[in-house]
Amino acid sequence: MASIKTRERSDGGVTYTVVWREGGKRTDPWQSENFTDDVPAERFCKLVDGHGQRWPPGWVKGLGFVEEPEEDEPEVNPEELFPAYAHRYVELLTGIQSGTRSNYVKMLDNHLIPWFKDLSVRQGPGGIGQDDIKAWVNDLEQGRPGPHHPPKAKRRKLAPKTIRNLHGLMYGVLQSTVTAEEPLRSINPCVHTRLPEDNATEEEQTFLEREEYAILRAHMNRDSVDLIDALAATGLRWSEATALQVKDLSLLGARPTLKVQRAWKRIDGGKELGPPKTKRSRRTLVLSPYLVGLFKRRIVGKQTGDLIFTAPEGGPWDSGGFYHARWKIALTAAARDGLTKSPRIHDLRHTHASWLIAKRVPLPAIQARLGHESITTTVDRYGHLLDHLDDEVIEAVEWAMNLTAASPGAPPLTAA
């Protein structure tokens, strides 16, 4: 504990010296402070004891408590404010398509900047922190507007997948501040953010049986039947099927094929042709005799660069226009005719996969046909349909484990 020592001075006065070991241990160094009055000396002695045998915070030796001048808040570099930095990050991204860049800009303006408009990407006071990221994710999930949305702005709750995509963009922006030649941060505040789980149910994917597809097809306008047949029989995405050109077909060889080489991309309120969605989306599909006949019929009188499927006025089909003018009308009529499901146009792709699985086509072959980047995607989306193959699985395992069992698919063994 601190103690007070007194010493008479030559002028007749008394000096009161408070002494203690800094930290309170015997091996710690001695510290002292002098006073000319016993009352302040006793007060200081109690302060030292109260702070664990250490100098009281804010005390300057020989001067006492000195009020530190307020520091001016550091001036924020405008280029380090989130809006400017994030837009520059997107502008400088390489290896992406123009449509993707345009989508990133919209994501920034609609779903990120209203939360981080006045914050810096630099670590420290005024910078984006982990709590800011968590609050933003919660707002997206609950449909709450950000601090910089217009008053009474209405927001809808975003799906987990959408939130993951937005968080991925935010992560990329802030990670660039960590890996820059002159880093602005030592850690990305997006790290370890727990994102909402995607509890999508199987009902969100609709699989049509052959008979159900036939009902829907019977109610489609005649100018659209070939297009939905191609979607259902190839598993192509809408953006891929409607971008097909005559030169993508090879119909005269021993094994007719179709090449997926381009797709429609949304950009600045319009659309343009560009590469397929991913590297694996650039693929070649074998065609059944039914599809060969369909495509031969579609390309009569067309040039190699012409679109195979066109709207009645001659241009490319628009997905929204097709949905309202063709698909929705056919669904309504099919429902009156007994169709109990309400598939989206994209569900024709899921339907195609379900037909392949029903005929025991292996998942890797389905992955290649659909252009999935990873087999995991194929398993996650269609793995639950494999229970139709339970009998085959049981038969294969029994054959492997029982030497007297017949080969899978072979007639049962009989006694001699």
C-alpha positions as CSV (number, residue, x, y, z in Angstrom):
1,M,0.0,0.0,0.0
2,A,1.1,3.6,-0.5
3,S,2.4,5.5,2.5
4,I,3.3,9.1,3.3
5,K,6.7,10.2,4.5
6,T,7.3,13.7,6.0
7,R,10.5,15.7,5.7
8,E,11.3,19.2,7.1
9,R,12.7,21.6,4.6
10,S,15.4,24.2,5.3
11,D,12.8,27.0,5.1
12,G,10.9,25.4,8.0
13,G,8.1,23.9,5.9
14,V,7.2,20.2,5.5
15,T,7.2,18.1,2.4
16,Y,4.8,15.2,2.3
17,T,6.0,12.4,0.0
18,V,3.6,9.6,-1.1
19,V,5.6,6.5,-1.9
20,W,4.6,3.1,-3.4
21,R,5.8,0.3,-5.6
22,E,4.3,0.6,-9.1
23,G,2.1,-2.5,-9.3
24,G,2.3,-3.5,-5.7
25,K,5.0,-6.2,-5.9
26,R,8.2,-6.2,-3.9
27,T,10.2,-6.4,-7.1
28,D,8.3,-3.5,-8.7
29,P,10.0,0.0,-8.9
30,W,9.4,2.7,-6.4
31,Q,7.3,5.7,-7.3
32,S,6.8,8.9,-5.4
33,E,4.9,12.2,-5.5
34,N,5.5,15.3,-3.3
35,F,3.0,17.6,-1.6
36,T,3.3,20.7,0.6
37,D,0.0,19.9,2.4
38,D,-1.0,16.7,4.3
39,V,-4.6,16.8,3.0
40,P,-4.0,16.4,-0.7
41,A,-1.2,14.0,0.1
42,E,-3.7,11.7,1.9
43,R,-6.2,12.0,-1.0
44,F,-3.5,11.1,-3.5
45,C,-2.4,8.1,-1.3
46,K,-5.9,6.7,-1.4
47,L,-6.1,7.2,-5.2
48,V,-2.9,5.2,-5.7
49,D,-4.4,2.4,-3.5
50,G,-7.7,2.5,-5.4
51,H,-5.9,2.1,-8.7
52,G,-3.9,-1.0,-7.7
53,Q,-0.7,0.8,-6.7
54,R,-0.5,2.7,-10.0
55,W,-0.5,6.3,-11.0
56,P,-4.1,7.5,-11.2
57,P,-5.2,7.9,-14.9
58,G,-4.8,11.5,-16.0
59,W,-2.4,12.5,-13.2
60,V,0.9,14.1,-14.4
61,K,3.7,13.9,-11.9
62,G,4.4,17.3,-10.3
63,L,1.3,18.9,-11.9
64,G,-1.6,16.8,-10.8
65,F,-4.7,16.1,-12.9
66,V,-4.1,17.9,-16.2
67,E,-7.1,18.2,-18.6
68,E,-5.9,17.0,-22.0
69,P,-6.9,19.2,-24.9
70,E,-9.6,17.7,-27.1
71,E,-8.2,16.2,-30.2
72,D,-9.9,17.2,-33.4
73,E,-11.5,14.3,-35.2
74,P,-9.3,13.1,-38.0
75,E,-10.5,14.4,-41.4
76,V,-12.0,11.6,-43.5
77,N,-10.6,11.2,-47.0
78,P,-13.6,11.4,-49.4
79,E,-12.2,8.6,-51.5
80,E,-12.3,6.3,-48.5
81,L,-16.0,6.9,-47.8
82,F,-17.8,3.7,-48.6
83,P,-19.9,4.9,-51.7
84,A,-16.8,6.3,-53.6
85,Y,-14.6,3.4,-52.6
86,A,-17.1,0.7,-53.4
87,H,-18.0,2.1,-56.8
88,R,-14.3,2.4,-57.7
89,Y,-13.9,-1.2,-56.6
90,V,-16.6,-2.4,-58.9
91,E,-15.4,-0.3,-61.8
92,L,-11.9,-1.8,-61.6
93,L,-13.0,-5.5,-61.3
94,T,-11.5,-7.6,-64.0
95,G,-12.8,-10.8,-65.6
96,I,-16.5,-10.0,-65.3
97,Q,-19.1,-9.3,-67.9
98,S,-20.7,-5.9,-68.4
99,G,-24.0,-7.2,-67.2
100,T,-22.5,-8.4,-64.0
101,R,-20.8,-5.1,-63.4
102,S,-24.1,-3.3,-63.9
103,N,-25.8,-5.6,-61.4
104,Y,-23.1,-5.0,-58.8
105,V,-23.7,-1.2,-59.2
106,K,-27.4,-1.7,-58.5
107,M,-26.7,-3.9,-55.5
108,L,-24.4,-1.2,-54.1
109,D,-26.9,1.6,-54.7
110,N,-30.0,-0.3,-53.4
111,H,-28.8,-2.6,-50.7
112,L,-25.4,-1.3,-49.3
113,I,-24.9,2.4,-49.6
114,P,-28.1,3.3,-47.7
115,W,-26.5,1.7,-44.7
116,F,-22.8,2.7,-45.1
117,K,-23.1,6.1,-46.9
118,D,-21.3,8.1,-44.2
119,L,-18.8,5.5,-43.0
120,S,-15.2,5.1,-44.1
121,V,-13.7,1.8,-45.3
122,R,-10.6,2.6,-43.2
123,Q,-10.3,0.8,-39.9
124,G,-10.9,2.9,-36.8
125,P,-13.2,5.7,-35.6
126,G,-15.8,6.5,-38.3
127,G,-15.0,3.2,-40.1
128,I,-17.2,0.2,-40.8
129,G,-17.1,-2.3,-38.0
130,Q,-18.4,-5.8,-37.3
131,D,-21.5,-4.5,-35.5
132,D,-22.3,-2.4,-38.5
133,I,-22.2,-5.5,-40.7
134,K,-24.4,-7.5,-38.4
135,A,-27.0,-4.7,-38.1
136,W,-27.1,-4.4,-41.9
137,V,-27.6,-8.2,-42.3
138,N,-30.4,-8.1,-39.7
139,D,-32.1,-5.2,-41.5
140,L,-32.0,-7.0,-44.8
141,E,-33.5,-10.1,-43.3
142,Q,-36.3,-8.2,-41.6
143,G,-37.0,-5.8,-44.4
144,R,-36.0,-2.7,-42.5
145,P,-34.7,0.4,-44.4
146,G,-31.2,1.7,-43.8
147,P,-30.3,5.0,-42.1
148,H,-30.0,6.8,-45.4
149,H,-33.2,5.5,-47.1
150,P,-35.8,8.2,-47.8
151,P,-38.3,8.7,-44.9
152,K,-41.0,6.0,-44.7
153,A,-39.2,3.9,-47.3
154,K,-40.6,0.5,-47.6
155,R,-38.4,-2.6,-47.9
156,R,-39.2,-6.2,-48.4
157,K,-37.5,-9.1,-46.5
158,L,-34.7,-10.5,-48.7
159,A,-34.2,-14.2,-49.2
160,P,-31.2,-15.8,-47.6
161,K,-29.5,-16.4,-50.9
162,T,-29.9,-12.8,-51.9
163,I,-28.4,-11.7,-48.5
164,R,-25.5,-14.1,-49.1
165,N,-24.9,-12.5,-52.5
166,L,-25.0,-9.0,-51.0
167,H,-22.7,-10.0,-48.2
168,G,-20.3,-11.5,-50.7
169,L,-20.1,-8.2,-52.6
170,M,-19.5,-6.4,-49.3
171,Y,-16.9,-8.8,-48.3
172,G,-15.1,-8.3,-51.6
173,V,-15.1,-4.5,-51.2
174,L,-13.7,-4.6,-47.7
175,Q,-11.2,-7.4,-48.4
176,S,-9.6,-5.1,-51.0
177,T,-8.8,-2.7,-48.2
178,V,-6.9,-5.5,-46.4
179,T,-4.9,-6.7,-49.4
180,A,-4.1,-3.3,-50.9
181,E,-0.5,-2.3,-51.4
182,E,-1.1,0.3,-48.6
183,P,-3.7,-1.5,-46.5
184,L,-6.5,0.5,-44.9
185,R,-7.5,-2.3,-42.5
186,S,-5.9,-5.2,-40.8
187,I,-9.1,-7.3,-40.8
188,N,-12.2,-7.6,-42.8
189,P,-15.2,-6.9,-40.6
190,C,-17.3,-9.2,-42.7
191,V,-15.4,-12.2,-41.4
192,H,-17.3,-14.6,-39.1
193,T,-20.7,-12.9,-39.9
194,R,-23.4,-15.5,-39.4
195,L,-25.7,-15.3,-42.3
196,P,-29.4,-16.5,-42.4
197,E,-29.8,-20.1,-43.4
198,D,-31.5,-21.0,-46.6
199,N,-34.5,-23.1,-45.4
200,A,-35.9,-23.4,-48.9
201,T,-38.2,-26.3,-49.2
202,E,-38.6,-28.7,-52.0
203,E,-41.9,-27.2,-52.9
204,E,-40.0,-24.1,-54.3
205,Q,-38.9,-26.4,-57.1
206,T,-41.7,-27.9,-59.1
207,F,-41.2,-31.2,-61.0
208,L,-43.8,-32.1,-63.6
209,E,-44.6,-35.6,-64.5
210,R,-44.9,-36.5,-68.2
211,E,-48.7,-36.4,-68.0
212,E,-48.7,-33.0,-66.2
213,Y,-46.4,-31.5,-68.8
214,A,-48.6,-32.8,-71.5
215,I,-51.6,-30.9,-70.0
216,L,-49.6,-27.7,-69.8
217,R,-48.3,-28.1,-73.3
218,A,-51.8,-28.7,-74.7
219,H,-52.8,-25.2,-73.5
220,M,-49.8,-23.3,-74.8
221,N,-50.1,-21.0,-77.8
222,R,-48.9,-22.7,-80.9
223,D,-46.1,-20.2,-81.4
224,S,-44.6,-21.2,-78.0
225,V,-44.9,-25.0,-78.0
226,D,-41.5,-25.6,-79.6
227,L,-39.8,-23.3,-77.1
228,I,-41.2,-25.0,-74.0
229,D,-40.5,-28.4,-75.6
230,A,-36.9,-27.4,-76.1
231,L,-36.7,-26.1,-72.5
232,A,-38.1,-29.3,-71.1
233,A,-36.2,-31.7,-73.3
234,T,-32.7,-30.0,-72.9
235,G,-32.8,-28.5,-69.4
236,L,-31.5,-25.2,-70.8
237,R,-31.9,-22.0,-68.9
238,W,-34.3,-19.5,-70.5
239,S,-31.5,-17.1,-71.2
240,E,-29.6,-19.9,-73.0
241,A,-32.5,-21.4,-75.0
242,T,-33.7,-18.0,-76.3
243,A,-30.1,-17.1,-77.3
244,L,-29.6,-20.2,-79.5
245,Q,-28.6,-19.5,-83.1
246,V,-28.7,-21.8,-86.1
247,K,-24.9,-22.2,-86.1
248,D,-25.1,-23.8,-82.6
249,L,-26.7,-26.9,-84.1
250,S,-25.1,-30.0,-85.6
251,L,-28.0,-32.1,-86.9
252,L,-26.5,-34.2,-89.7
253,G,-23.9,-36.3,-87.9
254,A,-24.3,-39.8,-86.3
255,R,-24.9,-38.1,-82.9
256,P,-26.7,-34.7,-83.3
257,T,-25.7,-32.1,-80.8
258,L,-26.4,-28.6,-79.6
259,K,-23.7,-26.2,-78.3
260,V,-24.4,-23.7,-75.6
261,Q,-22.1,-20.7,-76.4
262,R,-24.0,-17.6,-75.3
263,A,-26.8,-16.3,-73.1
264,W,-28.9,-13.1,-72.7
265,K,-27.6,-10.8,-70.0
266,R,-29.5,-8.0,-68.3
267,I,-27.8,-4.6,-68.5
268,D,-29.0,-1.1,-67.7
269,G,-32.6,-1.9,-68.2
270,G,-32.0,-3.8,-71.4
271,K,-30.3,-7.0,-72.4
272,E,-27.4,-8.2,-74.6
273,L,-25.8,-11.4,-75.7
274,G,-22.8,-12.6,-73.7
275,P,-21.0,-15.7,-72.6
276,P,-23.0,-18.3,-70.6
277,K,-23.4,-18.1,-66.8
278,T,-20.2,-20.0,-65.9
279,K,-17.4,-21.9,-67.5
280,R,-19.2,-25.2,-67.3
281,S,-22.3,-23.6,-68.8
282,R,-20.5,-23.6,-72.1
283,R,-21.3,-27.2,-73.0
284,T,-22.5,-29.6,-75.7
285,L,-25.7,-31.5,-75.4
286,V,-26.7,-34.6,-77.4
287,L,-30.1,-34.4,-79.0
288,S,-32.8,-37.0,-79.1
289,P,-34.6,-37.7,-82.4
290,Y,-37.6,-35.7,-81.2
291,L,-35.4,-32.6,-80.6
292,V,-33.6,-33.1,-84.0
293,G,-37.0,-32.9,-85.7
294,L,-38.0,-29.9,-83.7
295,F,-34.8,-28.0,-84.5
296,K,-34.9,-28.9,-88.2
297,R,-38.4,-27.5,-88.3
298,R,-37.3,-24.3,-86.6
299,I,-34.4,-23.4,-88.8
300,V,-36.0,-23.7,-92.2
301,G,-35.2,-20.6,-94.2
302,K,-32.9,-19.1,-91.5
303,Q,-29.3,-18.0,-91.7
304,T,-26.5,-19.3,-89.5
305,G,-26.6,-16.3,-87.2
306,D,-30.3,-16.1,-86.8
307,L,-32.1,-16.9,-83.5
308,I,-33.8,-20.2,-83.5
309,F,-36.7,-19.1,-81.2
310,T,-38.2,-15.7,-81.8
311,A,-41.3,-13.8,-80.6
312,P,-44.2,-13.3,-83.0
313,E,-42.9,-9.9,-84.1
314,G,-39.6,-11.4,-85.0
315,G,-37.3,-10.3,-82.2
316,P,-36.0,-12.2,-79.2
317,W,-38.5,-13.4,-76.6
318,D,-38.7,-11.3,-73.5
319,S,-39.1,-13.5,-70.3
320,G,-41.6,-11.1,-68.8
321,G,-43.7,-10.7,-71.9
322,F,-43.6,-14.5,-72.5
323,Y,-44.8,-15.1,-68.9
324,H,-47.8,-12.8,-69.1
325,A,-48.8,-13.4,-72.7
326,R,-48.2,-17.1,-72.9
327,W,-47.1,-19.0,-69.7
328,K,-49.6,-17.5,-67.2
329,I,-52.6,-18.0,-69.6
330,A,-51.6,-21.6,-70.3
331,L,-51.3,-22.3,-66.6
332,T,-54.7,-20.9,-65.9
333,A,-56.2,-23.1,-68.6
334,A,-54.3,-26.2,-67.5
335,A,-55.5,-25.7,-63.9
336,R,-59.1,-26.0,-65.2
337,D,-58.0,-29.1,-67.0
338,G,-56.7,-30.8,-63.8
339,L,-53.1,-29.5,-63.4
340,T,-52.7,-29.0,-59.6
341,K,-49.1,-27.6,-59.8
342,S,-48.1,-24.0,-60.6
343,P,-44.6,-24.3,-62.1
344,R,-42.4,-21.4,-63.1
345,I,-40.7,-21.3,-66.5
346,H,-37.5,-22.3,-64.8
347,D,-39.1,-25.3,-63.4
348,L,-38.9,-26.9,-66.8
349,R,-35.2,-27.2,-66.2
350,H,-35.9,-28.9,-62.8
351,T,-38.4,-31.1,-64.6
352,H,-35.8,-32.2,-67.2
353,A,-33.5,-33.2,-64.4
354,S,-36.2,-35.2,-62.6
355,W,-37.0,-37.1,-65.9
356,L,-33.3,-38.0,-66.2
357,I,-33.1,-39.2,-62.6
358,A,-36.3,-41.3,-63.1
359,K,-34.5,-43.1,-66.0
360,R,-31.4,-43.6,-63.7
361,V,-29.1,-41.2,-65.5
362,P,-26.0,-40.7,-63.2
363,L,-25.7,-37.4,-61.4
364,P,-22.4,-36.5,-63.1
365,A,-24.0,-36.8,-66.5
366,I,-26.9,-34.6,-65.3
367,Q,-24.4,-32.1,-63.9
368,A,-22.7,-31.9,-67.3
369,R,-26.0,-31.6,-69.2
370,L,-27.3,-28.8,-67.0
371,G,-23.9,-27.0,-66.8
372,H,-23.6,-26.9,-63.1
373,E,-20.2,-25.7,-61.9
374,S,-20.1,-28.3,-59.1
375,I,-21.6,-31.7,-58.6
376,T,-22.6,-30.4,-55.1
377,T,-25.1,-28.1,-56.8
378,T,-26.6,-31.0,-58.6
379,V,-26.8,-33.2,-55.5
380,D,-28.3,-30.3,-53.4
381,R,-31.0,-29.6,-55.9
382,Y,-31.9,-33.1,-57.1
383,G,-30.4,-35.5,-54.6
384,H,-33.8,-36.0,-52.8
385,L,-35.2,-37.5,-56.0
386,L,-32.7,-40.4,-55.8
387,D,-34.9,-42.3,-53.3
388,H,-36.5,-43.7,-56.5
389,L,-33.3,-45.7,-56.9
390,D,-33.5,-47.3,-53.4
391,D,-34.2,-50.8,-54.8
392,E,-31.2,-50.6,-57.1
393,V,-29.0,-49.4,-54.2
394,I,-30.1,-52.3,-52.1
395,E,-29.5,-54.8,-54.9
396,A,-26.0,-53.4,-55.6
397,V,-24.9,-53.6,-51.9
398,E,-26.4,-57.1,-51.5
399,W,-24.4,-58.2,-54.5
400,A,-21.2,-56.8,-53.2
401,M,-21.5,-58.2,-49.7
402,N,-23.0,-61.6,-50.6
403,L,-20.9,-63.9,-52.9
404,T,-23.9,-66.0,-53.6
405,A,-26.1,-63.1,-54.8
406,A,-26.7,-62.6,-58.5
407,S,-25.2,-59.6,-60.3
408,P,-27.5,-56.5,-60.3
409,G,-30.1,-56.8,-62.9
410,A,-29.4,-60.5,-63.5
411,P,-32.0,-63.2,-62.9
412,P,-32.1,-64.7,-59.4
413,L,-29.8,-67.6,-58.6
414,T,-31.6,-71.0,-58.5
415,A,-30.4,-74.3,-57.1
416,A,-28.9,-76.8,-59.5
